[in-house]
């Protein structure tokens, strides 16, 4: 689990940044999972944007985190920040 200090640093560093991955109406495909895993490996933390048609965002992001071995740092509306130690 991400500690409070690290969480704050990640949110601050990614605040103004545009999402690096946008998940469309097709949802969670293998290509999306691979791209997120690749970016997490390079950057450690990324911001993603979810399509408005995706319902149950909490469970969707939880599944995404399990698929990419990442931790959810923040979920606000349709934007999520994921983190994985490098």
GUKOLDO-995685 format. One record per atom (N, C-alpha, C, O, CB): residue number from 0; residue in three letters; atom name; x, y, z. Coordinates in steps of 0.2 Angstrom, whole numbers. Last residue first. Glycine has a CB too. Example, Ala and Ser with C-alpha at 12.3 -4.5 7.8 and 13.67 -1.06 7.14 Angstrom:
BEGIN
[zalum 1 "Ser" "N" [64 -11 35]],
[zalum 1 "Ser" "CA" [68 -5 36]],
[zalum 1 "Ser" "C" [64 0 39]],
[zalum 1 "Ser" "O" [67 6 40]],
[zalum 1 "Ser" "CB" [70 -3 29]],
[zalum 0 "Ala" "N" [66 -28 39]],
[zalum 0 "Ala" "CA" [62 -22 39]],
[zalum 0 "Ala" "C" [66 -16 39]],
[zalum 0 "Ala" "O" [71 -17 42]],
[zalum 0 "Ala" "CB" [57 -22 45]],
END
This chain:
BEGIN
[zalum 85 "Unk" "N" [46 3 -46]],
[zalum 85 "Unk" "CA" [50 0 -52]],
[zalum 85 "Unk" "C" [55 -4 -49]],
[zalum 85 "Unk" "O" [59 -7 -53]],
[zalum 85 "Unk" "CB" [53 6 -55]],
[zalum 84 "Unk" "N" [29 1 -40]],
[zalum 84 "Unk" "CA" [36 2 -39]],
[zalum 84 "Unk" "C" [40 -1 -44]],
[zalum 84 "Unk" "O" [39 -6 -47]],
[zalum 84 "Unk" "CB" [39 -1 -32]],
[zalum 83 "Unk" "N" [16 9 -47]],
[zalum 83 "Unk" "CA" [19 2 -46]],
[zalum 83 "Unk" "C" [27 4 -45]],
[zalum 83 "Unk" "O" [30 8 -49]],
[zalum 83 "Unk" "CB" [18 -2 -52]],
[zalum 82 "Unk" "N" [0 17 -48]],
[zalum 82 "Unk" "CA" [7 17 -46]],
[zalum 82 "Unk" "C" [10 10 -45]],
[zalum 82 "Unk" "O" [6 5 -43]],
[zalum 82 "Unk" "CB" [8 21 -39]],
[zalum 81 "Unk" "N" [-12 27 -55]],
[zalum 81 "Unk" "CA" [-10 21 -53]],
[zalum 81 "Unk" "C" [-2 21 -52]],
[zalum 81 "Unk" "O" [1 25 -55]],
[zalum 81 "Unk" "CB" [-11 15 -59]],
[zalum 80 "Unk" "N" [-26 38 -54]],
[zalum 80 "Unk" "CA" [-19 38 -54]],
[zalum 80 "Unk" "C" [-17 31 -51]],
[zalum 80 "Unk" "O" [-19 29 -46]],
[zalum 80 "Unk" "CB" [-16 43 -50]],
[zalum 79 "Unk" "N" [-40 42 -65]],
[zalum 79 "Unk" "CA" [-37 38 -59]],
[zalum 79 "Unk" "C" [-29 38 -60]],
[zalum 79 "Unk" "O" [-27 39 -65]],
[zalum 79 "Unk" "CB" [-39 30 -60]],
[zalum 78 "Unk" "N" [-55 50 -69]],
[zalum 78 "Unk" "CA" [-47 50 -69]],
[zalum 78 "Unk" "C" [-45 46 -63]],
[zalum 78 "Unk" "O" [-47 46 -57]],
[zalum 78 "Unk" "CB" [-44 57 -68]],
[zalum 77 "Unk" "N" [-68 53 -68]],
[zalum 77 "Unk" "CA" [-66 48 -73]],
[zalum 77 "Unk" "C" [-58 48 -73]],
[zalum 77 "Unk" "O" [-56 45 -78]],
[zalum 77 "Unk" "CB" [-69 50 -79]],
[zalum 76 "Unk" "N" [-68 56 -51]],
[zalum 76 "Unk" "CA" [-72 56 -57]],
[zalum 76 "Unk" "C" [-70 50 -62]],
[zalum 76 "Unk" "O" [-70 45 -60]],
[zalum 76 "Unk" "CB" [-72 63 -60]],
[zalum 75 "Unk" "N" [-54 50 -45]],
[zalum 75 "Unk" "CA" [-58 56 -45]],
[zalum 75 "Unk" "C" [-62 56 -51]],
[zalum 75 "Unk" "O" [-59 58 -56]],
[zalum 75 "Unk" "CB" [-54 63 -43]],
[zalum 74 "Unk" "N" [-43 41 -36]],
[zalum 74 "Unk" "CA" [-49 40 -41]],
[zalum 74 "Unk" "C" [-54 46 -40]],
[zalum 74 "Unk" "O" [-57 46 -35]],
[zalum 74 "Unk" "CB" [-52 33 -41]],
[zalum 73 "Unk" "N" [-27 36 -33]],
[zalum 73 "Unk" "CA" [-32 41 -32]],
[zalum 73 "Unk" "C" [-37 40 -38]],
[zalum 73 "Unk" "O" [-35 38 -43]],
[zalum 73 "Unk" "CB" [-30 48 -33]],
[zalum 72 "Unk" "N" [-19 25 -32]],
[zalum 72 "Unk" "CA" [-17 31 -28]],
[zalum 72 "Unk" "C" [-23 35 -27]],
[zalum 72 "Unk" "O" [-24 37 -22]],
[zalum 72 "Unk" "CB" [-11 34 -31]],
[zalum 71 "Unk" "N" [-19 8 -34]],
[zalum 71 "Unk" "CA" [-23 14 -35]],
[zalum 71 "Unk" "C" [-21 19 -30]],
[zalum 71 "Unk" "O" [-21 18 -24]],
[zalum 71 "Unk" "CB" [-31 12 -34]],
[zalum 70 "Unk" "N" [-5 -1 -39]],
[zalum 70 "Unk" "CA" [-9 1 -34]],
[zalum 70 "Unk" "C" [-13 7 -36]],
[zalum 70 "Unk" "O" [-10 11 -39]],
[zalum 70 "Unk" "CB" [-5 2 -27]],
[zalum 69 "Unk" "N" [-3 -16 -50]],
[zalum 69 "Unk" "CA" [-2 -9 -48]],
[zalum 69 "Unk" "C" [-6 -7 -42]],
[zalum 69 "Unk" "O" [-11 -11 -40]],
[zalum 69 "Unk" "CB" [-4 -4 -54]],
[zalum 68 "Unk" "N" [-3 -27 -59]],
[zalum 68 "Unk" "CA" [0 -27 -53]],
[zalum 68 "Unk" "C" [2 -20 -50]],
[zalum 68 "Unk" "O" [8 -19 -49]],
[zalum 68 "Unk" "CB" [7 -31 -54]],
[zalum 67 "Unk" "N" [-13 -27 -69]],
[zalum 67 "Unk" "CA" [-6 -24 -70]],
[zalum 67 "Unk" "C" [-1 -24 -64]],
[zalum 67 "Unk" "O" [4 -21 -65]],
[zalum 67 "Unk" "CB" [-7 -17 -73]],
[zalum 66 "Unk" "N" [-24 -33 -64]],
[zalum 66 "Unk" "CA" [-21 -35 -71]],
[zalum 66 "Unk" "C" [-14 -33 -72]],
[zalum 66 "Unk" "O" [-10 -36 -75]],
[zalum 66 "Unk" "CB" [-26 -33 -76]],
[zalum 65 "Unk" "N" [-27 -26 -53]],
[zalum 65 "Unk" "CA" [-25 -33 -52]],
[zalum 65 "Unk" "C" [-21 -35 -58]],
[zalum 65 "Unk" "O" [-17 -39 -58]],
[zalum 65 "Unk" "CB" [-31 -37 -50]],
[zalum 64 "Unk" "N" [-30 -14 -59]],
[zalum 64 "Unk" "CA" [-24 -14 -54]],
[zalum 64 "Unk" "C" [-22 -21 -53]],
[zalum 64 "Unk" "O" [-16 -22 -53]],
[zalum 64 "Unk" "CB" [-26 -11 -47]],
[zalum 63 "Unk" "N" [-42 -17 -65]],
[zalum 63 "Unk" "CA" [-36 -15 -69]],
[zalum 63 "Unk" "C" [-30 -15 -65]],
[zalum 63 "Unk" "O" [-24 -17 -67]],
[zalum 63 "Unk" "CB" [-37 -8 -71]],
[zalum 62 "Unk" "N" [-50 -20 -55]],
[zalum 62 "Unk" "CA" [-48 -26 -59]],
[zalum 62 "Unk" "C" [-42 -24 -63]],
[zalum 62 "Unk" "O" [-38 -28 -64]],
[zalum 62 "Unk" "CB" [-54 -27 -64]],
[zalum 61 "Unk" "N" [-51 -7 -49]],
[zalum 61 "Unk" "CA" [-48 -13 -45]],
[zalum 61 "Unk" "C" [-46 -19 -50]],
[zalum 61 "Unk" "O" [-41 -21 -49]],
[zalum 61 "Unk" "CB" [-54 -15 -40]],
[zalum 60 "Unk" "N" [-57 -1 -60]],
[zalum 60 "Unk" "CA" [-51 1 -58]],
[zalum 60 "Unk" "C" [-47 -4 -54]],
[zalum 60 "Unk" "O" [-41 -6 -55]],
[zalum 60 "Unk" "CB" [-50 8 -55]],
[zalum 59 "Unk" "N" [-70 -7 -59]],
[zalum 59 "Unk" "CA" [-66 -7 -65]],
[zalum 59 "Unk" "C" [-59 -6 -64]],
[zalum 59 "Unk" "O" [-54 -10 -66]],
[zalum 59 "Unk" "CB" [-69 -2 -70]],
[zalum 58 "Unk" "N" [-75 -4 -46]],
[zalum 58 "Unk" "CA" [-73 -11 -48]],
[zalum 58 "Unk" "C" [-69 -12 -54]],
[zalum 58 "Unk" "O" [-65 -16 -55]],
[zalum 58 "Unk" "CB" [-79 -15 -48]],
[zalum 57 "Unk" "N" [-76 10 -48]],
[zalum 57 "Unk" "CA" [-72 7 -43]],
[zalum 57 "Unk" "C" [-70 0 -44]],
[zalum 57 "Unk" "O" [-64 -2 -44]],
[zalum 57 "Unk" "CB" [-76 7 -36]],
[zalum 56 "Unk" "N" [-85 12 -59]],
[zalum 56 "Unk" "CA" [-78 13 -60]],
[zalum 56 "Unk" "C" [-73 10 -54]],
[zalum 56 "Unk" "O" [-68 8 -56]],
[zalum 56 "Unk" "CB" [-77 21 -60]],
[zalum 55 "Unk" "N" [-98 8 -64]],
[zalum 55 "Unk" "CA" [-94 4 -59]],
[zalum 55 "Unk" "C" [-87 5 -59]],
[zalum 55 "Unk" "O" [-83 1 -59]],
[zalum 55 "Unk" "CB" [-96 -3 -59]],
[zalum 54 "Unk" "N" [-96 10 -82]],
[zalum 54 "Unk" "CA" [-100 10 -76]],
[zalum 54 "Unk" "C" [-96 6 -71]],
[zalum 54 "Unk" "O" [-91 3 -72]],
[zalum 54 "Unk" "CB" [-107 7 -77]],
[zalum 53 "Unk" "N" [-91 19 -95]],
[zalum 53 "Unk" "CA" [-89 14 -91]],
[zalum 53 "Unk" "C" [-92 15 -84]],
[zalum 53 "Unk" "O" [-91 20 -81]],
[zalum 53 "Unk" "CB" [-81 14 -90]],
[zalum 52 "Unk" "N" [-94 30 -103]],
[zalum 52 "Unk" "CA" [-99 24 -103]],
[zalum 52 "Unk" "C" [-97 18 -98]],
[zalum 52 "Unk" "O" [-101 14 -97]],
[zalum 52 "Unk" "CB" [-99 21 -110]],
[zalum 51 "Unk" "N" [-84 39 -102]],
[zalum 51 "Unk" "CA" [-90 40 -98]],
[zalum 51 "Unk" "C" [-95 34 -98]],
[zalum 51 "Unk" "O" [-99 33 -93]],
[zalum 51 "Unk" "CB" [-94 46 -101]],
[zalum 50 "Unk" "N" [-68 31 -100]],
[zalum 50 "Unk" "CA" [-73 33 -105]],
[zalum 50 "Unk" "C" [-80 34 -100]],
[zalum 50 "Unk" "O" [-81 30 -96]],
[zalum 50 "Unk" "CB" [-75 28 -111]],
[zalum 49 "Unk" "N" [-55 37 -90]],
[zalum 49 "Unk" "CA" [-60 32 -91]],
[zalum 49 "Unk" "C" [-66 35 -96]],
[zalum 49 "Unk" "O" [-68 41 -94]],
[zalum 49 "Unk" "CB" [-63 29 -85]],
[zalum 48 "Unk" "N" [-38 40 -90]],
[zalum 48 "Unk" "CA" [-44 43 -90]],
[zalum 48 "Unk" "C" [-49 37 -93]],
[zalum 48 "Unk" "O" [-47 33 -97]],
[zalum 48 "Unk" "CB" [-44 49 -95]],
[zalum 47 "Unk" "N" [-23 39 -79]],
[zalum 47 "Unk" "CA" [-28 37 -84]],
[zalum 47 "Unk" "C" [-34 40 -84]],
[zalum 47 "Unk" "O" [-37 43 -79]],
[zalum 47 "Unk" "CB" [-28 29 -84]],
[zalum 46 "Unk" "N" [-7 43 -75]],
[zalum 46 "Unk" "CA" [-14 45 -75]],
[zalum 46 "Unk" "C" [-18 42 -80]],
[zalum 46 "Unk" "O" [-15 42 -86]],
[zalum 46 "Unk" "CB" [-14 53 -74]],
[zalum 45 "Unk" "N" [6 33 -67]],
[zalum 45 "Unk" "CA" [3 36 -73]],
[zalum 45 "Unk" "C" [-4 38 -71]],
[zalum 45 "Unk" "O" [-7 36 -66]],
[zalum 45 "Unk" "CB" [3 31 -79]],
[zalum 44 "Unk" "N" [22 29 -61]],
[zalum 44 "Unk" "CA" [15 31 -59]],
[zalum 44 "Unk" "C" [12 35 -65]],
[zalum 44 "Unk" "O" [16 38 -69]],
[zalum 44 "Unk" "CB" [15 36 -53]],
[zalum 43 "Unk" "N" [33 23 -67]],
[zalum 43 "Unk" "CA" [31 21 -60]],
[zalum 43 "Unk" "C" [24 23 -58]],
[zalum 43 "Unk" "O" [21 19 -55]],
[zalum 43 "Unk" "CB" [36 24 -56]],
[zalum 42 "Unk" "N" [38 24 -80]],
[zalum 42 "Unk" "CA" [37 30 -76]],
[zalum 42 "Unk" "C" [35 28 -69]],
[zalum 42 "Unk" "O" [37 33 -65]],
[zalum 42 "Unk" "CB" [31 33 -79]],
[zalum 41 "Unk" "N" [40 10 -85]],
[zalum 41 "Unk" "CA" [44 16 -87]],
[zalum 41 "Unk" "C" [44 22 -82]],
[zalum 41 "Unk" "O" [49 24 -80]],
[zalum 41 "Unk" "CB" [42 19 -94]],
[zalum 40 "Unk" "N" [30 2 -80]],
[zalum 40 "Unk" "CA" [37 0 -79]],
[zalum 40 "Unk" "C" [42 6 -81]],
[zalum 40 "Unk" "O" [47 7 -77]],
[zalum 40 "Unk" "CB" [38 -6 -84]],
[zalum 39 "Unk" "N" [19 10 -84]],
[zalum 39 "Unk" "CA" [20 9 -76]],
[zalum 39 "Unk" "C" [28 7 -75]],
[zalum 39 "Unk" "O" [31 9 -71]],
[zalum 39 "Unk" "CB" [16 4 -73]],
[zalum 38 "Unk" "N" [19 7 -97]],
[zalum 38 "Unk" "CA" [20 14 -95]],
[zalum 38 "Unk" "C" [22 14 -87]],
[zalum 38 "Unk" "O" [26 18 -85]],
[zalum 38 "Unk" "CB" [14 18 -96]],
[zalum 37 "Unk" "N" [17 -7 -98]],
[zalum 37 "Unk" "CA" [23 -4 -100]],
[zalum 37 "Unk" "C" [24 3 -98]],
[zalum 37 "Unk" "O" [30 5 -96]],
[zalum 37 "Unk" "CB" [22 -4 -108]],
[zalum 36 "Unk" "N" [4 -7 -92]],
[zalum 36 "Unk" "CA" [10 -11 -89]],
[zalum 36 "Unk" "C" [16 -8 -91]],
[zalum 36 "Unk" "O" [21 -7 -87]],
[zalum 36 "Unk" "CB" [9 -18 -90]],
[zalum 35 "Unk" "N" [-3 0 -102]],
[zalum 35 "Unk" "CA" [-3 2 -95]],
[zalum 35 "Unk" "C" [3 -1 -91]],
[zalum 35 "Unk" "O" [7 3 -88]],
[zalum 35 "Unk" "CB" [-9 1 -91]],
[zalum 34 "Unk" "N" [-2 -9 -113]],
[zalum 34 "Unk" "CA" [1 -2 -113]],
[zalum 34 "Unk" "C" [2 1 -106]],
[zalum 34 "Unk" "O" [7 4 -104]],
[zalum 34 "Unk" "CB" [-4 2 -117]],
[zalum 33 "Unk" "N" [-8 -21 -108]],
[zalum 33 "Unk" "CA" [-1 -21 -110]],
[zalum 33 "Unk" "C" [2 -14 -110]],
[zalum 33 "Unk" "O" [8 -13 -108]],
[zalum 33 "Unk" "CB" [0 -24 -117]],
[zalum 32 "Unk" "N" [-21 -16 -106]],
[zalum 32 "Unk" "CA" [-17 -19 -100]],
[zalum 32 "Unk" "C" [-10 -19 -102]],
[zalum 32 "Unk" "O" [-6 -17 -98]],
[zalum 32 "Unk" "CB" [-20 -26 -99]],
[zalum 31 "Unk" "N" [-24 -13 -120]],
[zalum 31 "Unk" "CA" [-24 -8 -115]],
[zalum 31 "Unk" "C" [-20 -10 -108]],
[zalum 31 "Unk" "O" [-16 -6 -106]],
[zalum 31 "Unk" "CB" [-31 -6 -113]],
[zalum 30 "Unk" "N" [-23 -26 -125]],
[zalum 30 "Unk" "CA" [-19 -20 -128]],
[zalum 30 "Unk" "C" [-18 -15 -123]],
[zalum 30 "Unk" "O" [-13 -12 -122]],
[zalum 30 "Unk" "CB" [-21 -18 -135]],
[zalum 29 "Unk" "N" [-33 -32 -119]],
[zalum 29 "Unk" "CA" [-27 -34 -118]],
[zalum 29 "Unk" "C" [-22 -29 -120]],
[zalum 29 "Unk" "O" [-16 -28 -117]],
[zalum 29 "Unk" "CB" [-25 -41 -121]],
[zalum 28 "Unk" "N" [-46 -20 -113]],
[zalum 28 "Unk" "CA" [-43 -25 -118]],
[zalum 28 "Unk" "C" [-36 -27 -116]],
[zalum 28 "Unk" "O" [-33 -24 -112]],
[zalum 28 "Unk" "CB" [-44 -23 -125]],
[zalum 27 "Unk" "N" [-58 -14 -105]],
[zalum 27 "Unk" "CA" [-51 -16 -103]],
[zalum 27 "Unk" "C" [-49 -22 -108]],
[zalum 27 "Unk" "O" [-51 -28 -107]],
[zalum 27 "Unk" "CB" [-51 -19 -96]],
[zalum 26 "Unk" "N" [-67 -4 -116]],
[zalum 26 "Unk" "CA" [-65 -6 -110]],
[zalum 26 "Unk" "C" [-58 -9 -109]],
[zalum 26 "Unk" "O" [-54 -6 -112]],
[zalum 26 "Unk" "CB" [-70 -11 -107]],
[zalum 25 "Unk" "N" [-72 2 -127]],
[zalum 25 "Unk" "CA" [-71 -5 -128]],
[zalum 25 "Unk" "C" [-69 -8 -121]],
[zalum 25 "Unk" "O" [-69 -14 -120]],
[zalum 25 "Unk" "CB" [-66 -7 -133]],
[zalum 24 "Unk" "N" [-72 16 -125]],
[zalum 24 "Unk" "CA" [-79 12 -124]],
[zalum 24 "Unk" "C" [-78 4 -124]],
[zalum 24 "Unk" "O" [-82 0 -122]],
[zalum 24 "Unk" "CB" [-84 14 -128]],
[zalum 23 "Unk" "N" [-56 18 -119]],
[zalum 23 "Unk" "CA" [-62 20 -122]],
[zalum 23 "Unk" "C" [-67 15 -121]],
[zalum 23 "Unk" "O" [-68 12 -116]],
[zalum 23 "Unk" "CB" [-60 19 -130]],
[zalum 22 "Unk" "N" [-44 25 -108]],
[zalum 22 "Unk" "CA" [-48 19 -109]],
[zalum 22 "Unk" "C" [-55 21 -113]],
[zalum 22 "Unk" "O" [-59 24 -110]],
[zalum 22 "Unk" "CB" [-49 15 -103]],
[zalum 21 "Unk" "N" [-29 33 -111]],
[zalum 21 "Unk" "CA" [-37 34 -111]],
[zalum 21 "Unk" "C" [-40 28 -113]],
[zalum 21 "Unk" "O" [-39 25 -118]],
[zalum 21 "Unk" "CB" [-39 40 -116]],
[zalum 20 "Unk" "N" [-15 37 -103]],
[zalum 20 "Unk" "CA" [-19 32 -106]],
[zalum 20 "Unk" "C" [-26 34 -106]],
[zalum 20 "Unk" "O" [-28 36 -100]],
[zalum 20 "Unk" "CB" [-17 25 -103]],
[zalum 19 "Unk" "N" [-10 49 -98]],
[zalum 19 "Unk" "CA" [-6 45 -103]],
[zalum 19 "Unk" "C" [-9 39 -106]],
[zalum 19 "Unk" "O" [-7 37 -111]],
[zalum 19 "Unk" "CB" [1 43 -99]],
[zalum 18 "Unk" "N" [-19 64 -95]],
[zalum 18 "Unk" "CA" [-19 56 -94]],
[zalum 18 "Unk" "C" [-14 53 -100]],
[zalum 18 "Unk" "O" [-15 55 -106]],
[zalum 18 "Unk" "CB" [-26 53 -95]],
[zalum 17 "Unk" "N" [-8 78 -92]],
[zalum 17 "Unk" "CA" [-14 75 -96]],
[zalum 17 "Unk" "C" [-13 67 -95]],
[zalum 17 "Unk" "O" [-8 65 -94]],
[zalum 17 "Unk" "CB" [-15 77 -103]],
[zalum 16 "Unk" "N" [-3 85 -77]],
[zalum 16 "Unk" "CA" [-2 81 -83]],
[zalum 16 "Unk" "C" [-8 78 -86]],
[zalum 16 "Unk" "O" [-13 77 -82]],
[zalum 16 "Unk" "CB" [3 75 -81]],
[zalum 15 "Unk" "N" [-5 92 -65]],
[zalum 15 "Unk" "CA" [-7 95 -71]],
[zalum 15 "Unk" "C" [-6 91 -78]],
[zalum 15 "Unk" "O" [-8 93 -83]],
[zalum 15 "Unk" "CB" [-2 101 -72]],
[zalum 14 "Unk" "N" [-2 80 -56]],
[zalum 14 "Unk" "CA" [-8 85 -56]],
[zalum 14 "Unk" "C" [-10 88 -62]],
[zalum 14 "Unk" "O" [-15 87 -65]],
[zalum 14 "Unk" "CB" [-7 90 -51]],
[zalum 13 "Unk" "N" [9 72 -54]],
[zalum 13 "Unk" "CA" [4 71 -60]],
[zalum 13 "Unk" "C" [-2 75 -60]],
[zalum 13 "Unk" "O" [-6 75 -65]],
[zalum 13 "Unk" "CB" [2 64 -59]],
[zalum 12 "Unk" "N" [14 77 -42]],
[zalum 12 "Unk" "CA" [18 77 -48]],
[zalum 12 "Unk" "C" [14 76 -55]],
[zalum 12 "Unk" "O" [16 78 -60]],
[zalum 12 "Unk" "CB" [23 71 -48]],
[zalum 11 "Unk" "N" [4 76 -33]],
[zalum 11 "Unk" "CA" [6 82 -35]],
[zalum 11 "Unk" "C" [10 82 -41]],
[zalum 11 "Unk" "O" [10 87 -45]],
[zalum 11 "Unk" "CB" [11 85 -29]],
[zalum 10 "Unk" "N" [2 62 -32]],
[zalum 10 "Unk" "CA" [-3 66 -35]],
[zalum 10 "Unk" "C" [-1 73 -37]],
[zalum 10 "Unk" "O" [-3 76 -42]],
[zalum 10 "Unk" "CB" [-9 67 -29]],
[zalum 9 "Unk" "N" [15 58 -27]],
[zalum 9 "Unk" "CA" [13 56 -34]],
[zalum 9 "Unk" "C" [7 60 -37]],
[zalum 9 "Unk" "O" [7 62 -42]],
[zalum 9 "Unk" "CB" [10 49 -33]],
[zalum 8 "Unk" "N" [15 65 -15]],
[zalum 8 "Unk" "CA" [20 66 -20]],
[zalum 8 "Unk" "C" [18 64 -27]],
[zalum 8 "Unk" "O" [19 68 -32]],
[zalum 8 "Unk" "CB" [27 63 -18]],
[zalum 7 "Unk" "N" [4 58 -8]],
[zalum 7 "Unk" "CA" [4 65 -10]],
[zalum 7 "Unk" "C" [9 68 -15]],
[zalum 7 "Unk" "O" [7 72 -19]],
[zalum 7 "Unk" "CB" [5 69 -3]],
[zalum 6 "Unk" "N" [10 45 -8]],
[zalum 6 "Unk" "CA" [3 46 -11]],
[zalum 6 "Unk" "C" [3 54 -13]],
[zalum 6 "Unk" "O" [1 55 -19]],
[zalum 6 "Unk" "CB" [-3 44 -7]],
[zalum 5 "Unk" "N" [20 47 0]],
[zalum 5 "Unk" "CA" [22 45 -7]],
[zalum 5 "Unk" "C" [15 46 -11]],
[zalum 5 "Unk" "O" [16 49 -16]],
[zalum 5 "Unk" "CB" [23 37 -7]],
[zalum 4 "Unk" "N" [13 50 12]],
[zalum 4 "Unk" "CA" [18 55 9]],
[zalum 4 "Unk" "C" [19 53 2]],
[zalum 4 "Unk" "O" [19 58 -2]],
[zalum 4 "Unk" "CB" [25 54 13]],
[zalum 3 "Unk" "N" [6 38 15]],
[zalum 3 "Unk" "CA" [3 45 14]],
[zalum 3 "Unk" "C" [7 50 10]],
[zalum 3 "Unk" "O" [5 54 6]],
[zalum 3 "Unk" "CB" [0 48 21]],
[zalum 2 "Unk" "N" [11 24 5]],
[zalum 2 "Unk" "CA" [10 28 11]],
[zalum 2 "Unk" "C" [8 35 10]],
[zalum 2 "Unk" "O" [8 37 4]],
[zalum 2 "Unk" "CB" [17 28 15]],
[zalum 1 "Unk" "N" [2 11 -3]],
[zalum 1 "Unk" "CA" [6 18 -4]],
[zalum 1 "Unk" "C" [5 22 2]],
[zalum 1 "Unk" "O" [-1 23 4]],
[zalum 1 "Unk" "CB" [4 22 -10]],
[zalum 0 "Unk" "N" [4 -6 0]],
[zalum 0 "Unk" "CA" [0 0 0]],
[zalum 0 "Unk" "C" [4 6 0]],
[zalum 0 "Unk" "O" [10 6 3]],
[zalum 0 "Unk" "CB" [-5 0 6]],
END
